[in-house]
Amino acid sequence: MTYSPCQSSARTSRYSGDGVRGAALACLVALFALCGTATSAADGTAVVPAGDYLELESVVDGRCQILSEGGKLRVLRNTHPERAVAYRLLRVFAGDHPQGLVTGVAPPGSAVVKLGCTKVDGRVQDWQVQRADFE
């Protein structure tokens, strides 16, 4: 019986392999570790990830204050002047309990996207950026 790299075996995982495959994976991991998340453009300038243009901010809002004392409206702002950013946010309620995902597109030029109140029935609510990509 001959071995084919396409055949799976109970003894090996799909990420371990002999020779070239293992070395290629090690090189790829090292490359990502050295480069980080930002890459370089052809002209030598650094490419900034889309998530760096998203800002979460709390603003005073009468409705949120009525809902729960001290509550503010949480908004998402895209600070990129020309490009829209598609996002996925994780909503966290009462500490570290994930309560759902919010997806959408933040328009360019500091327009705000309303997310919700920072307090609901006295418990803290917040959002965390999980993913962001330019449209």
Chimera marker file (.cmm) of the C-alpha trace (Angstrom):
<marker_set name="trace">
<marker id="1" x="0.000" y="0.000" z="0.000" r="1" g="1" b="0" radius="0.5"/>
<marker id="2" x="1.394" y="3.387" z="-0.938" r="1" g="1" b="0" radius="0.5"/>
<marker id="3" x="0.931" y="6.569" z="1.101" r="1" g="1" b="0" radius="0.5"/>
<marker id="4" x="-0.818" y="9.529" z="-0.423" r="1" g="1" b="0" radius="0.5"/>
<marker id="5" x="-0.804" y="12.943" z="1.310" r="1" g="1" b="0" radius="0.5"/>
<marker id="6" x="-4.500" y="13.203" z="0.477" r="1" g="1" b="0" radius="0.5"/>
<marker id="7" x="-5.363" y="10.133" z="2.543" r="1" g="1" b="0" radius="0.5"/>
<marker id="8" x="-6.082" y="10.731" z="6.203" r="1" g="1" b="0" radius="0.5"/>
<marker id="9" x="-4.606" y="8.599" z="8.927" r="1" g="1" b="0" radius="0.5"/>
<marker id="10" x="-5.581" y="8.220" z="12.574" r="1" g="1" b="0" radius="0.5"/>
<marker id="11" x="-1.914" y="8.653" z="13.532" r="1" g="1" b="0" radius="0.5"/>
<marker id="12" x="-1.456" y="12.114" z="12.006" r="1" g="1" b="0" radius="0.5"/>
<marker id="13" x="-3.403" y="15.295" z="12.089" r="1" g="1" b="0" radius="0.5"/>
<marker id="14" x="-3.938" y="17.237" z="8.912" r="1" g="1" b="0" radius="0.5"/>
<marker id="15" x="-1.448" y="19.871" z="10.082" r="1" g="1" b="0" radius="0.5"/>
<marker id="16" x="1.412" y="17.462" z="10.708" r="1" g="1" b="0" radius="0.5"/>
<marker id="17" x="3.175" y="16.012" z="7.788" r="1" g="1" b="0" radius="0.5"/>
<marker id="18" x="6.462" y="14.835" z="6.597" r="1" g="1" b="0" radius="0.5"/>
<marker id="19" x="9.027" y="17.190" z="5.201" r="1" g="1" b="0" radius="0.5"/>
<marker id="20" x="7.710" y="19.910" z="2.959" r="1" g="1" b="0" radius="0.5"/>
<marker id="21" x="4.195" y="20.230" z="4.379" r="1" g="1" b="0" radius="0.5"/>
<marker id="22" x="5.364" y="20.643" z="7.981" r="1" g="1" b="0" radius="0.5"/>
<marker id="23" x="8.104" y="23.075" z="6.976" r="1" g="1" b="0" radius="0.5"/>
<marker id="24" x="5.666" y="25.122" z="4.909" r="1" g="1" b="0" radius="0.5"/>
<marker id="25" x="3.274" y="25.392" z="7.847" r="1" g="1" b="0" radius="0.5"/>
<marker id="26" x="6.098" y="26.419" z="10.182" r="1" g="1" b="0" radius="0.5"/>
<marker id="27" x="7.234" y="29.102" z="7.713" r="1" g="1" b="0" radius="0.5"/>
<marker id="28" x="3.688" y="30.415" z="7.365" r="1" g="1" b="0" radius="0.5"/>
<marker id="29" x="3.226" y="30.663" z="11.139" r="1" g="1" b="0" radius="0.5"/>
<marker id="30" x="6.590" y="32.430" z="11.487" r="1" g="1" b="0" radius="0.5"/>
<marker id="31" x="5.674" y="34.850" z="8.708" r="1" g="1" b="0" radius="0.5"/>
<marker id="32" x="2.417" y="35.835" z="10.413" r="1" g="1" b="0" radius="0.5"/>
<marker id="33" x="4.218" y="36.241" z="13.731" r="1" g="1" b="0" radius="0.5"/>
<marker id="34" x="6.829" y="38.534" z="12.189" r="1" g="1" b="0" radius="0.5"/>
<marker id="35" x="4.436" y="40.599" z="10.107" r="1" g="1" b="0" radius="0.5"/>
<marker id="36" x="1.628" y="41.027" z="12.594" r="1" g="1" b="0" radius="0.5"/>
<marker id="37" x="-1.790" y="41.929" z="11.224" r="1" g="1" b="0" radius="0.5"/>
<marker id="38" x="-0.759" y="44.970" z="9.175" r="1" g="1" b="0" radius="0.5"/>
<marker id="39" x="0.791" y="44.369" z="5.794" r="1" g="1" b="0" radius="0.5"/>
<marker id="40" x="2.639" y="46.693" z="3.457" r="1" g="1" b="0" radius="0.5"/>
<marker id="41" x="1.364" y="48.153" z="0.242" r="1" g="1" b="0" radius="0.5"/>
<marker id="42" x="3.427" y="48.039" z="-2.947" r="1" g="1" b="0" radius="0.5"/>
<marker id="43" x="4.609" y="51.622" z="-2.410" r="1" g="1" b="0" radius="0.5"/>
<marker id="44" x="6.065" y="50.807" z="1.035" r="1" g="1" b="0" radius="0.5"/>
<marker id="45" x="3.339" y="52.407" z="3.163" r="1" g="1" b="0" radius="0.5"/>
<marker id="46" x="1.739" y="50.419" z="5.973" r="1" g="1" b="0" radius="0.5"/>
<marker id="47" x="-1.790" y="49.159" z="5.410" r="1" g="1" b="0" radius="0.5"/>
<marker id="48" x="-3.986" y="49.905" z="8.419" r="1" g="1" b="0" radius="0.5"/>
<marker id="49" x="-6.587" y="47.234" z="9.302" r="1" g="1" b="0" radius="0.5"/>
<marker id="50" x="-10.214" y="48.323" z="8.915" r="1" g="1" b="0" radius="0.5"/>
<marker id="51" x="-10.893" y="47.715" z="12.617" r="1" g="1" b="0" radius="0.5"/>
<marker id="52" x="-8.472" y="50.495" z="13.562" r="1" g="1" b="0" radius="0.5"/>
<marker id="53" x="-10.891" y="53.010" z="12.023" r="1" g="1" b="0" radius="0.5"/>
<marker id="54" x="-13.821" y="51.920" z="14.211" r="1" g="1" b="0" radius="0.5"/>
<marker id="55" x="-14.380" y="53.746" z="17.493" r="1" g="1" b="0" radius="0.5"/>
<marker id="56" x="-16.915" y="52.858" z="20.175" r="1" g="1" b="0" radius="0.5"/>
<marker id="57" x="-18.117" y="55.874" z="22.118" r="1" g="1" b="0" radius="0.5"/>
<marker id="58" x="-20.712" y="56.601" z="24.812" r="1" g="1" b="0" radius="0.5"/>
<marker id="59" x="-22.830" y="59.745" z="24.414" r="1" g="1" b="0" radius="0.5"/>
<marker id="60" x="-25.447" y="61.310" z="26.657" r="1" g="1" b="0" radius="0.5"/>
<marker id="61" x="-28.966" y="60.240" z="25.697" r="1" g="1" b="0" radius="0.5"/>
<marker id="62" x="-32.243" y="60.995" z="27.459" r="1" g="1" b="0" radius="0.5"/>
<marker id="63" x="-33.900" y="57.684" z="26.596" r="1" g="1" b="0" radius="0.5"/>
<marker id="64" x="-30.994" y="55.645" z="27.977" r="1" g="1" b="0" radius="0.5"/>
<marker id="65" x="-30.970" y="57.782" z="31.123" r="1" g="1" b="0" radius="0.5"/>
<marker id="66" x="-34.688" y="57.059" z="31.636" r="1" g="1" b="0" radius="0.5"/>
<marker id="67" x="-34.181" y="53.334" z="30.973" r="1" g="1" b="0" radius="0.5"/>
<marker id="68" x="-31.489" y="53.028" z="33.641" r="1" g="1" b="0" radius="0.5"/>
<marker id="69" x="-29.885" y="55.771" z="35.733" r="1" g="1" b="0" radius="0.5"/>
<marker id="70" x="-26.441" y="56.643" z="34.414" r="1" g="1" b="0" radius="0.5"/>
<marker id="71" x="-27.042" y="54.929" z="31.092" r="1" g="1" b="0" radius="0.5"/>
<marker id="72" x="-25.623" y="56.422" z="27.908" r="1" g="1" b="0" radius="0.5"/>
<marker id="73" x="-26.072" y="55.642" z="24.239" r="1" g="1" b="0" radius="0.5"/>
<marker id="74" x="-23.260" y="53.509" z="22.793" r="1" g="1" b="0" radius="0.5"/>
<marker id="75" x="-22.407" y="54.437" z="19.206" r="1" g="1" b="0" radius="0.5"/>
<marker id="76" x="-19.970" y="53.130" z="16.618" r="1" g="1" b="0" radius="0.5"/>
<marker id="77" x="-18.074" y="55.617" z="14.497" r="1" g="1" b="0" radius="0.5"/>
<marker id="78" x="-16.043" y="54.955" z="11.333" r="1" g="1" b="0" radius="0.5"/>
<marker id="79" x="-13.228" y="57.501" z="11.211" r="1" g="1" b="0" radius="0.5"/>
<marker id="80" x="-12.015" y="56.590" z="7.713" r="1" g="1" b="0" radius="0.5"/>
<marker id="81" x="-12.727" y="59.601" z="5.476" r="1" g="1" b="0" radius="0.5"/>
<marker id="82" x="-13.564" y="57.653" z="2.280" r="1" g="1" b="0" radius="0.5"/>
<marker id="83" x="-14.204" y="53.935" z="2.841" r="1" g="1" b="0" radius="0.5"/>
<marker id="84" x="-17.124" y="52.184" z="4.532" r="1" g="1" b="0" radius="0.5"/>
<marker id="85" x="-16.329" y="49.418" z="7.023" r="1" g="1" b="0" radius="0.5"/>
<marker id="86" x="-18.356" y="46.207" z="7.329" r="1" g="1" b="0" radius="0.5"/>
<marker id="87" x="-18.313" y="45.068" z="10.961" r="1" g="1" b="0" radius="0.5"/>
<marker id="88" x="-19.387" y="42.292" z="13.289" r="1" g="1" b="0" radius="0.5"/>
<marker id="89" x="-19.735" y="43.166" z="16.959" r="1" g="1" b="0" radius="0.5"/>
<marker id="90" x="-20.280" y="40.925" z="19.981" r="1" g="1" b="0" radius="0.5"/>
<marker id="91" x="-22.829" y="42.318" z="22.445" r="1" g="1" b="0" radius="0.5"/>
<marker id="92" x="-21.832" y="41.626" z="26.054" r="1" g="1" b="0" radius="0.5"/>
<marker id="93" x="-24.385" y="42.000" z="28.846" r="1" g="1" b="0" radius="0.5"/>
<marker id="94" x="-23.926" y="42.038" z="32.638" r="1" g="1" b="0" radius="0.5"/>
<marker id="95" x="-20.200" y="41.426" z="32.727" r="1" g="1" b="0" radius="0.5"/>
<marker id="96" x="-18.856" y="38.839" z="30.348" r="1" g="1" b="0" radius="0.5"/>
<marker id="97" x="-22.006" y="37.123" z="29.114" r="1" g="1" b="0" radius="0.5"/>
<marker id="98" x="-22.165" y="37.209" z="25.290" r="1" g="1" b="0" radius="0.5"/>
<marker id="99" x="-25.714" y="37.974" z="24.196" r="1" g="1" b="0" radius="0.5"/>
<marker id="100" x="-25.539" y="38.148" z="20.418" r="1" g="1" b="0" radius="0.5"/>
<marker id="101" x="-23.904" y="39.494" z="17.310" r="1" g="1" b="0" radius="0.5"/>
<marker id="102" x="-24.521" y="42.773" z="15.527" r="1" g="1" b="0" radius="0.5"/>
<marker id="103" x="-23.515" y="43.130" z="11.888" r="1" g="1" b="0" radius="0.5"/>
<marker id="104" x="-23.673" y="46.076" z="9.551" r="1" g="1" b="0" radius="0.5"/>
<marker id="105" x="-21.771" y="48.653" z="7.558" r="1" g="1" b="0" radius="0.5"/>
<marker id="106" x="-20.444" y="51.865" z="9.099" r="1" g="1" b="0" radius="0.5"/>
<marker id="107" x="-20.489" y="54.675" z="6.533" r="1" g="1" b="0" radius="0.5"/>
<marker id="108" x="-17.303" y="56.707" z="6.041" r="1" g="1" b="0" radius="0.5"/>
<marker id="109" x="-16.677" y="60.137" z="7.482" r="1" g="1" b="0" radius="0.5"/>
<marker id="110" x="-17.534" y="59.903" z="11.206" r="1" g="1" b="0" radius="0.5"/>
<marker id="111" x="-21.240" y="59.126" z="10.791" r="1" g="1" b="0" radius="0.5"/>
<marker id="112" x="-22.497" y="57.284" z="13.891" r="1" g="1" b="0" radius="0.5"/>
<marker id="113" x="-24.260" y="53.936" z="14.115" r="1" g="1" b="0" radius="0.5"/>
<marker id="114" x="-26.460" y="53.676" z="17.217" r="1" g="1" b="0" radius="0.5"/>
<marker id="115" x="-25.966" y="50.391" z="19.078" r="1" g="1" b="0" radius="0.5"/>
<marker id="116" x="-27.953" y="50.686" z="22.305" r="1" g="1" b="0" radius="0.5"/>
<marker id="117" x="-27.807" y="51.782" z="25.940" r="1" g="1" b="0" radius="0.5"/>
<marker id="118" x="-24.787" y="51.136" z="28.157" r="1" g="1" b="0" radius="0.5"/>
<marker id="119" x="-27.062" y="50.190" z="31.071" r="1" g="1" b="0" radius="0.5"/>
<marker id="120" x="-30.249" y="48.140" z="31.052" r="1" g="1" b="0" radius="0.5"/>
<marker id="121" x="-32.091" y="47.615" z="34.353" r="1" g="1" b="0" radius="0.5"/>
<marker id="122" x="-28.928" y="48.708" z="36.176" r="1" g="1" b="0" radius="0.5"/>
<marker id="123" x="-26.714" y="46.135" z="34.431" r="1" g="1" b="0" radius="0.5"/>
<marker id="124" x="-23.854" y="47.094" z="32.115" r="1" g="1" b="0" radius="0.5"/>
<marker id="125" x="-24.052" y="46.356" z="28.409" r="1" g="1" b="0" radius="0.5"/>
<marker id="126" x="-21.233" y="46.816" z="25.896" r="1" g="1" b="0" radius="0.5"/>
<marker id="127" x="-20.076" y="45.819" z="22.407" r="1" g="1" b="0" radius="0.5"/>
<marker id="128" x="-16.728" y="44.453" z="21.202" r="1" g="1" b="0" radius="0.5"/>
<marker id="129" x="-15.431" y="44.495" z="17.634" r="1" g="1" b="0" radius="0.5"/>
<marker id="130" x="-14.963" y="40.920" z="16.416" r="1" g="1" b="0" radius="0.5"/>
<marker id="131" x="-14.365" y="41.514" z="12.726" r="1" g="1" b="0" radius="0.5"/>
<marker id="132" x="-13.991" y="44.493" z="10.418" r="1" g="1" b="0" radius="0.5"/>
<marker id="133" x="-13.329" y="44.676" z="6.682" r="1" g="1" b="0" radius="0.5"/>
<marker id="134" x="-13.396" y="47.483" z="4.140" r="1" g="1" b="0" radius="0.5"/>
<marker id="135" x="-16.381" y="47.421" z="1.778" r="1" g="1" b="0" radius="0.5"/>
<link id1="1" id2="2" r="1" g="1" b="0" radius="0.2"/>
<link id1="2" id2="3" r="1" g="1" b="0" radius="0.2"/>
<link id1="3" id2="4" r="1" g="1" b="0" radius="0.2"/>
<link id1="4" id2="5" r="1" g="1" b="0" radius="0.2"/>
<link id1="5" id2="6" r="1" g="1" b="0" radius="0.2"/>
<link id1="6" id2="7" r="1" g="1" b="0" radius="0.2"/>
<link id1="7" id2="8" r="1" g="1" b="0" radius="0.2"/>
<link id1="8" id2="9" r="1" g="1" b="0" radius="0.2"/>
<link id1="9" id2="10" r="1" g="1" b="0" radius="0.2"/>
<link id1="10" id2="11" r="1" g="1" b="0" radius="0.2"/>
<link id1="11" id2="12" r="1" g="1" b="0" radius="0.2"/>
<link id1="12" id2="13" r="1" g="1" b="0" radius="0.2"/>
<link id1="13" id2="14" r="1" g="1" b="0" radius="0.2"/>
<link id1="14" id2="15" r="1" g="1" b="0" radius="0.2"/>
<link id1="15" id2="16" r="1" g="1" b="0" radius="0.2"/>
<link id1="16" id2="17" r="1" g="1" b="0" radius="0.2"/>
<link id1="17" id2="18" r="1" g="1" b="0" radius="0.2"/>
<link id1="18" id2="19" r="1" g="1" b="0" radius="0.2"/>
<link id1="19" id2="20" r="1" g="1" b="0" radius="0.2"/>
<link id1="20" id2="21" r="1" g="1" b="0" radius="0.2"/>
<link id1="21" id2="22" r="1" g="1" b="0" radius="0.2"/>
<link id1="22" id2="23" r="1" g="1" b="0" radius="0.2"/>
<link id1="23" id2="24" r="1" g="1" b="0" radius="0.2"/>
<link id1="24" id2="25" r="1" g="1" b="0" radius="0.2"/>
<link id1="25" id2="26" r="1" g="1" b="0" radius="0.2"/>
<link id1="26" id2="27" r="1" g="1" b="0" radius="0.2"/>
<link id1="27" id2="28" r="1" g="1" b="0" radius="0.2"/>
<link id1="28" id2="29" r="1" g="1" b="0" radius="0.2"/>
<link id1="29" id2="30" r="1" g="1" b="0" radius="0.2"/>
<link id1="30" id2="31" r="1" g="1" b="0" radius="0.2"/>
<link id1="31" id2="32" r="1" g="1" b="0" radius="0.2"/>
<link id1="32" id2="33" r="1" g="1" b="0" radius="0.2"/>
<link id1="33" id2="34" r="1" g="1" b="0" radius="0.2"/>
<link id1="34" id2="35" r="1" g="1" b="0" radius="0.2"/>
<link id1="35" id2="36" r="1" g="1" b="0" radius="0.2"/>
<link id1="36" id2="37" r="1" g="1" b="0" radius="0.2"/>
<link id1="37" id2="38" r="1" g="1" b="0" radius="0.2"/>
<link id1="38" id2="39" r="1" g="1" b="0" radius="0.2"/>
<link id1="39" id2="40" r="1" g="1" b="0" radius="0.2"/>
<link id1="40" id2="41" r="1" g="1" b="0" radius="0.2"/>
<link id1="41" id2="42" r="1" g="1" b="0" radius="0.2"/>
<link id1="42" id2="43" r="1" g="1" b="0" radius="0.2"/>
<link id1="43" id2="44" r="1" g="1" b="0" radius="0.2"/>
<link id1="44" id2="45" r="1" g="1" b="0" radius="0.2"/>
<link id1="45" id2="46" r="1" g="1" b="0" radius="0.2"/>
<link id1="46" id2="47" r="1" g="1" b="0" radius="0.2"/>
<link id1="47" id2="48" r="1" g="1" b="0" radius="0.2"/>
<link id1="48" id2="49" r="1" g="1" b="0" radius="0.2"/>
<link id1="49" id2="50" r="1" g="1" b="0" radius="0.2"/>
<link id1="50" id2="51" r="1" g="1" b="0" radius="0.2"/>
<link id1="51" id2="52" r="1" g="1" b="0" radius="0.2"/>
<link id1="52" id2="53" r="1" g="1" b="0" radius="0.2"/>
<link id1="53" id2="54" r="1" g="1" b="0" radius="0.2"/>
<link id1="54" id2="55" r="1" g="1" b="0" radius="0.2"/>
<link id1="55" id2="56" r="1" g="1" b="0" radius="0.2"/>
<link id1="56" id2="57" r="1" g="1" b="0" radius="0.2"/>
<link id1="57" id2="58" r="1" g="1" b="0" radius="0.2"/>
<link id1="58" id2="59" r="1" g="1" b="0" radius="0.2"/>
<link id1="59" id2="60" r="1" g="1" b="0" radius="0.2"/>
<link id1="60" id2="61" r="1" g="1" b="0" radius="0.2"/>
<link id1="61" id2="62" r="1" g="1" b="0" radius="0.2"/>
<link id1="62" id2="63" r="1" g="1" b="0" radius="0.2"/>
<link id1="63" id2="64" r="1" g="1" b="0" radius="0.2"/>
<link id1="64" id2="65" r="1" g="1" b="0" radius="0.2"/>
<link id1="65" id2="66" r="1" g="1" b="0" radius="0.2"/>
<link id1="66" id2="67" r="1" g="1" b="0" radius="0.2"/>
<link id1="67" id2="68" r="1" g="1" b="0" radius="0.2"/>
<link id1="68" id2="69" r="1" g="1" b="0" radius="0.2"/>
<link id1="69" id2="70" r="1" g="1" b="0" radius="0.2"/>
<link id1="70" id2="71" r="1" g="1" b="0" radius="0.2"/>
<link id1="71" id2="72" r="1" g="1" b="0" radius="0.2"/>
<link id1="72" id2="73" r="1" g="1" b="0" radius="0.2"/>
<link id1="73" id2="74" r="1" g="1" b="0" radius="0.2"/>
<link id1="74" id2="75" r="1" g="1" b="0" radius="0.2"/>
<link id1="75" id2="76" r="1" g="1" b="0" radius="0.2"/>
<link id1="76" id2="77" r="1" g="1" b="0" radius="0.2"/>
<link id1="77" id2="78" r="1" g="1" b="0" radius="0.2"/>
<link id1="78" id2="79" r="1" g="1" b="0" radius="0.2"/>
<link id1="79" id2="80" r="1" g="1" b="0" radius="0.2"/>
<link id1="80" id2="81" r="1" g="1" b="0" radius="0.2"/>
<link id1="81" id2="82" r="1" g="1" b="0" radius="0.2"/>
<link id1="82" id2="83" r="1" g="1" b="0" radius="0.2"/>
<link id1="83" id2="84" r="1" g="1" b="0" radius="0.2"/>
<link id1="84" id2="85" r="1" g="1" b="0" radius="0.2"/>
<link id1="85" id2="86" r="1" g="1" b="0" radius="0.2"/>
<link id1="86" id2="87" r="1" g="1" b="0" radius="0.2"/>
<link id1="87" id2="88" r="1" g="1" b="0" radius="0.2"/>
<link id1="88" id2="89" r="1" g="1" b="0" radius="0.2"/>
<link id1="89" id2="90" r="1" g="1" b="0" radius="0.2"/>
<link id1="90" id2="91" r="1" g="1" b="0" radius="0.2"/>
<link id1="91" id2="92" r="1" g="1" b="0" radius="0.2"/>
<link id1="92" id2="93" r="1" g="1" b="0" radius="0.2"/>
<link id1="93" id2="94" r="1" g="1" b="0" radius="0.2"/>
<link id1="94" id2="95" r="1" g="1" b="0" radius="0.2"/>
<link id1="95" id2="96" r="1" g="1" b="0" radius="0.2"/>
<link id1="96" id2="97" r="1" g="1" b="0" radius="0.2"/>
<link id1="97" id2="98" r="1" g="1" b="0" radius="0.2"/>
<link id1="98" id2="99" r="1" g="1" b="0" radius="0.2"/>
<link id1="99" id2="100" r="1" g="1" b="0" radius="0.2"/>
<link id1="100" id2="101" r="1" g="1" b="0" radius="0.2"/>
<link id1="101" id2="102" r="1" g="1" b="0" radius="0.2"/>
<link id1="102" id2="103" r="1" g="1" b="0" radius="0.2"/>
<link id1="103" id2="104" r="1" g="1" b="0" radius="0.2"/>
<link id1="104" id2="105" r="1" g="1" b="0" radius="0.2"/>
<link id1="105" id2="106" r="1" g="1" b="0" radius="0.2"/>
<link id1="106" id2="107" r="1" g="1" b="0" radius="0.2"/>
<link id1="107" id2="108" r="1" g="1" b="0" radius="0.2"/>
<link id1="108" id2="109" r="1" g="1" b="0" radius="0.2"/>
<link id1="109" id2="110" r="1" g="1" b="0" radius="0.2"/>
<link id1="110" id2="111" r="1" g="1" b="0" radius="0.2"/>
<link id1="111" id2="112" r="1" g="1" b="0" radius="0.2"/>
<link id1="112" id2="113" r="1" g="1" b="0" radius="0.2"/>
<link id1="113" id2="114" r="1" g="1" b="0" radius="0.2"/>
<link id1="114" id2="115" r="1" g="1" b="0" radius="0.2"/>
<link id1="115" id2="116" r="1" g="1" b="0" radius="0.2"/>
<link id1="116" id2="117" r="1" g="1" b="0" radius="0.2"/>
<link id1="117" id2="118" r="1" g="1" b="0" radius="0.2"/>
<link id1="118" id2="119" r="1" g="1" b="0" radius="0.2"/>
<link id1="119" id2="120" r="1" g="1" b="0" radius="0.2"/>
<link id1="120" id2="121" r="1" g="1" b="0" radius="0.2"/>
<link id1="121" id2="122" r="1" g="1" b="0" radius="0.2"/>
<link id1="122" id2="123" r="1" g="1" b="0" radius="0.2"/>
<link id1="123" id2="124" r="1" g="1" b="0" radius="0.2"/>
<link id1="124" id2="125" r="1" g="1" b="0" radius="0.2"/>
<link id1="125" id2="126" r="1" g="1" b="0" radius="0.2"/>
<link id1="126" id2="127" r="1" g="1" b="0" radius="0.2"/>
<link id1="127" id2="128" r="1" g="1" b="0" radius="0.2"/>
<link id1="128" id2="129" r="1" g="1" b="0" radius="0.2"/>
<link id1="129" id2="130" r="1" g="1" b="0" radius="0.2"/>
<link id1="130" id2="131" r="1" g="1" b="0" radius="0.2"/>
<link id1="131" id2="132" r="1" g="1" b="0" radius="0.2"/>
<link id1="132" id2="133" r="1" g="1" b="0" radius="0.2"/>
<link id1="133" id2="134" r="1" g="1" b="0" radius="0.2"/>
<link id1="134" id2="135" r="1" g="1" b="0" radius="0.2"/>
</marker_set>
